Amino acid sequence: MKTQVNIKIDSNVKKGAQKRAAELGLSLSSVVNVTLKQFARTGELELSVAPKMTPYLESLIDEARKEYKTGKTSGPFTSVDEMIKGLES
C-alpha cells in the first residue's frame, strides 16, 4: 500500500536533489523511499559533511604522486630561501 507524505523544503534544495537523483537515474521519490526504508530498518541516518575532491584536485594529486615516484620533486628544505631556490630551478 502506498501513502503520500507532504513536506515543505526549500525549492533550491528540491531542484538540487532532483538533479542529483536524475544523475543516478533515480527519481526524488525513490531516493526518499530508500532513505526512509534504511532509517526504518536500522534506526540510523547517515549524514556526511566530508568534502569530496573535485576531479581537478584529483588530477593534481595524481600528478604530484607521479612526480614523487619518479624523483621529480625537491626538498625537504631547511629554509624558505632554500625552498625558493628549489622552485626557481
N, C-alpha and C positions, 0 to 999 in steps of 0.2 A: 504494500500500500504506500502510495506517495502522499506527501503532505507539503504544503507550501510554508516557507518561512520568509517573513518580511523583515529586512534590516535596513537601517539607514547608514550609509557610508558616504564619504566624500566622493564626488563624481570623478575627480582625477585618480583617486585610488582605484575605483572600479575600472576605469579605462585602462590604467596601467596593468591591473590584474588580468583583465580580459586579453590584453596584448600578450602578456607572458604566457597565459594559458594557451592562446592560439599558436604561439611559437612551438609549444609542445604538442599541438594537435588536439587540445582539450578545450572543453567549454568551461566557463567560470563555474557553472553549476556542478560539473563533475569534480573540479578542484575542491570546492566547498564540501561536497559529499565525501570525498576521500579523506579530507582533513577531519571532518566530524566523525567518520567511521573509526579512524585511527584513535582519535581522542576518546570516543566511547569505549573502544576495546581496551586501550592501555591506560587511560587516565592521564596520559602525557601529552603535552603540547610542545612541539619543537619550534623554537624561535632562534634565529641566528642574526647577530649583528656583526659577524665577522666579515670584514671587507674581502671581496674577491678580486683577484688580479685581473686587470684588463689584458686583452690579447697583446697590446703594445708592451706592457710591462713584462709579460711572459717572454716576449721575443728578446727584450733587453737582458733578462736574466739568462736565457739560453745562450745569448751571445757572450755574456760575461763568463759563463761556465766553460764554453768552448775556448775562450782566450786563456782562462786559468789552466785548463788541461794541456794546452799547447805551449804554456810558458810565456805567453804574450803579455802577462801582467807584470807590474813592477811593485816594489815595496817588500816588506814594510819599511816605513820611513821613520827616521828619528827626529825630524824637524819639519816644519812647514816649508822652509826654504828647499830642503831636500825633495819634498813631495812636488813642489812647483817645478824644480829642475827635471824631475822624472816625467812630469806631464808634458813639459815642453820638448822633451827629446823624442 
